[in-house]
Amino acid sequence: MSLDGSSVYLPVTREQVPQARICLDPFHVIKWTNEVVESVYRAEAPTMPSGAGMPERRDWRRARFAGAAGRTSTTNTARS
């Protein structure tokens, strides 16, 4: 059984359908993962190297994702 990530559904489901295998919805799993990644980034940002040739600390996040954004944008503009 796939459940929404809200905590209100799990106790009721366990009570009403005890044999069900519980799976959480991907939206909330991804959301929680992104929150953890962001918290680690914020904790580590002050320790990131700086100096000549390195992005400013405020630009680290933008620089980190800039390469990935360029590789993943494979939008096809041709229409059939």
N, C-alpha and C positions, 0 to 999 in steps of 0.2 A: 504494500500500500504506500503510495507516495503522499507525503504530507507537506503542507505549507510550513515554512520555517518558524512560524509563530509558536510559542510555548503552550498556547491554550489547547491545541489539538492533540498533542501526544498523550496526556493523561486520560482523556476521554476515549481515544482510540485503543489504548492498552486495556482499558476497562471493558469496552464494548466488543473488541475483536482481539482477544489476547494472543491468538495464534498468528496474527498478521506480521509479516516482515515489514519493518518500517524503513522507508527511504525518504530522505529530505529532498525537497525540490531543488533543482540546480541553481535557480536564481539566488536563493538565500545562501547556498554553499559558496557560490562565487562571490557574493557580496561580503560574507564574513571573511573569506580569504583575502579579498582586496583590503578590508579594514586592517587585517593583521599585517599585510605587506606595507601598507601606509604607515602604521605605527612603528614598524621596524625602520622604515626609511627616515621618519622623523627623529627617532632615537639615534640613528647613525649619522645623520646629516652633519652634525657639528664635528665629527671626526673624519669626514671625507677630506682627501688631500686638496690643497689649493696651491696656486703659484702660476708661474709662466706656462702658458699652453693648456692650462686646466680651466674648465668653466667656473664661473663664480658660483659660490655655494647656492645662491638662489636659483641658478640655472641648471643645477644637477638633474633635477627631475625632468625638465624639458630635454636636456641632452640625452638622458638615459632612454627616453622613449622616441626620440627623433628618428633614430635609425630603424626601429621597428615599424614606425608609422610609414616610412617610405617603402619598406618591403611588403607591407600588408595591403597597400592601396592598389588593388588590381581591378579597379572599376573599369568595366567595359562600356564604352559610350556608344558603341554601334547598336542600332536597333534593327530588328528583323521586321 
